Amino acid sequence: MRCLEKEFVEMLKNEVKPAVGCTEPVAVALACAKCKEILCEEIEKNKILVSPNIYKNGMCVGIPGTTRLGLKIAAAIGIVTGNSEKGLSVLEGSTEEEIQKSEALMDEGKLSIEPADTKEKVYILVEFWGKSSYAKVVIRNRHDNFVYIEKDGDVIFSKEEEIPEISNSTESNTIMDDATLEEIIKNVESIEFEEIKFLLDGIDMNLKMAKAGLEHKTGIGVGYGIKKSIEEGILGDDILNNSMMLTAGASDARMAGLDMPVMSSNGSGNHGLTAILPIVAYSQKNKQSDERLCRALAISHLTTAYIKNFTGRLSAMCGCGVAAATGATAGIAWLMDETFEQIGGAVKNAIADLSGIICDGAKAGCALKLSTAASSAVRNALLAKQGNYPETMNGIVSLDVDQTIRNLGKVSNIGMSPTDETILDVMNEMNKI
C-alpha cells in the first residue's frame, strides 16, 4: 500500500474550491478577465474558442447577476467586471451597472465564441486585439488552469514548451492512473485532520445554496417540490428523501444563476453539491464528529477524482451521477463503518445504477439528475451494508471495483464520444429554432 497522504491532500486543495456560477461559463469569464488584464486597453477584435464540452455545458445555464443565459454573457461580464485574482469566483459580486454594461456588450453581437476542433475536455483559448496591443491566454485540463499567457508576441507564462492553437492531446498523467479505491480509503484514514479540515467549509457553503433553493420555487423547483411533499406527508422525512431535497434544491438555485458560492469538486459546482450534500443528509440523521465527517468528504472528493481520471473532466456521461454520486456513495458507506469489500460493493452498485445518465449540458434540469444521483448514493450504500451488491460479472461491472471504474472510463471516453457529438448537434439545432 503506497503512502499518498501528501499527494491526496494536495489534490484536495487543487480540486475542492469555491465557485460562483456554473463552472464552464465561469472558466470562460476567467479567461476573458485575464486576457483583458493582459491587453490593458479597449478590445477591438476578439476570438474565443472552447472545447465542445465547455460549449455544451455553458449553452443554457443561468449566470449570476443577470437573467441572460450562456457563455457570451459570462464572457462579457468577465471582460467588464472580471478580476482574474478571484479565480472561479470571478463572477461574484457584479454591480447592477456592470451587469448592464455586460449585457450591452453582448448585444453588440461582436463577441465570437465557437467550439474548437479538439478532443480535449477542458480547453479555452482567448485572443484579444486592441488598437496597439494583442493578448492571448489558454486554459486547459482544469477550469482555472492557465497554461499559456502572451502579449504582443512575448510569452509571459507557459507551462508547456509549445501550446498549439488547437490541441488534440489528452490530459496529463496523474497519481490516479494506477491508484486503487483501497489506497484512497486507507490514506484518508491516516491523514492528519488539520490537513483536510478545510473541507468542512463546503458543508456550510453548499447548505446555504440548498436553503436558498428550498425557500421558494427556483428553476424547475425540484428540491422545493420534494420539500413540499415531505411536509405534506406524501414522502417520508428520511435520509434518502432529505438527500434528494438538499442536493436538488442547491442545484435549482445554482443553475438559476444565484450569486452565491458553492464548494466545487473536480472542476464542477454541481459535482461539489453531489459529493457533499448526500453525506450531510446522512450526518443530519446520524450525527457524526467533524473529523469523521471530514474524512468521509475526503473519500467522496477523491473517489470522484479517481473516476473522473478515467471518464474525463467532461464527458457524455453525467459526471454528477457517475462520478460525484459514486464518490458520495463511498463516503456514506465509510460512515456506516462498512468493510472495504462492502464499500467496493457500494461503488459497484452506483456504477451499475447510474452509468446510463447522459450529460446534455448545464441547465435547470440538472436538479432532476442530481436528485436521482443523491438518492442513489444513499440507497447503494445502504444496500451494500446489507451485503447486496454484484458478486459476479454484471455488464460493465467487474469482480474488481477498480477494474469496474476503468471499464466505466472506457465506455465514457471511447464508447460515448459519438453520443457526445450527437447531443451537441441536437442542442445546436434547438438553439436555431
Secondary structure, DSSP 8 states (H G I E B T S, - for coil): ----HHHHHHHHHHH--EEES-HHHHHHHHHHHHHHHHH-S--SEEEEEE-HHHHHHHSS-B-TTSS-BSHHHHHHHHHHH--GGGGGGTTTT--HHHHHHHHHHHHTT---EEE-S---SSEEEEEEE-SS-EEEEEEESSTT-EEEEEETTEEEEESSS---SS--------GGGG--HHHHHHHHHHS-HHHHGGGGHHHHHHHHHHHHHHHS--TT-HHHHHHHHHHTTSS--SHHHHHHHHHHHHHHHHHTT-S-EEE-BTTBHHHHHHHHHHHHHHHHHS---HHHHHHHHHHHHHHHHHHHHHH-SS-SB-HIIIIIHHHHHHHHHHHTT--HHHHHHHHHHHHHHHTT-B---SSTTHHHHHHHHHHHHHHHHHHHHTT-S--S-BTTB-SSHHHHHHHHHHIIIIITHHHHHHHHHHHHHHHT-
